[in-house]
């Protein structure tokens, strides 16, 4: 069905990584959105250039598990810099939330579109 599943080993963070997002223009604002169902820990999207482990705006927020583990819709905007020729990457990281814990989440309908 296209739904992605993240599940880490206890004590580790895992994620989904898309290297080299295509066709992003310099100095342009985009919307990032996806649906997420967090089972354990939290999920944080990171958008970067050169290294998706470093968010170039450092403005993404984590999505935490809600009491009923329901699907929620995440949306945020980001603006590319002067050099969009440098490939941008998207990492959706599942955080374990503590020693010995694990991250688990389902992600669907990932979209990056012009704002």
SULUR-V639960 format. One record per backbone hydrogen bond with DSSP energy under -0.5 kcal/mol. CO is the residue of the C=O (numbers start at 1). NH is the residue of the N-H. E is the energy in kcal/mol with one decimal. If there is no record, write none. Layout:
CO_NH_E / CO_NH_E
//
This chain:
4_107_-2.7 / 6_105_-2.3 / 9_12_-2.0 / 14_94_-4.1 / 16_92_-2.7 / 17_19_-0.6 / 18_90_-2.4 / 21_88_-0.6 / 25_28_-0.7 / 28_80_-2.4 / 29_115_-2.4 / 30_78_-2.1 / 31_113_-2.1 / 32_76_-2.2 / 33_111_-2.7 / 34_74_-3.3 / 35_108_-2.4 / 36_72_-2.7 / 37_39_-0.5 / 37_106_-2.1 / 40_104_-2.2 / 41_65_-1.1 / 42_95_-2.9 / 43_63_-3.3 / 44_93_-2.7 / 46_91_-2.7 / 47_56_-2.1 / 48_89_-3.0 / 49_51_-1.6 / 51_54_-1.8 / 61_45_-0.5 / 62_64_-0.5 / 63_43_-2.3 / 66_69_-1.8 / 72_36_-2.8 / 72_74_-0.6 / 74_34_-1.9 / 76_32_-3.2 / 78_30_-3.1 / 81_27_-2.0 / 82_84_-0.7 / 83_86_-1.1 / 87_50_-1.3 / 88_21_-3.6 / 89_48_-2.1 / 90_18_-3.3 / 91_46_-3.1 / 91_93_-0.7 / 92_16_-2.2 / 93_44_-2.5 / 93_95_-0.6 / 94_14_-1.2 / 95_42_-1.8 / 98_101_-1.9 / 101_11_-4.1 / 103_8_-2.5 / 104_39_-2.5 / 104_40_-2.0 / 105_6_-3.1 / 106_37_-2.5 / 107_4_-3.3 / 108_35_-3.1 / 111_33_-2.5 / 113_31_-3.5
//
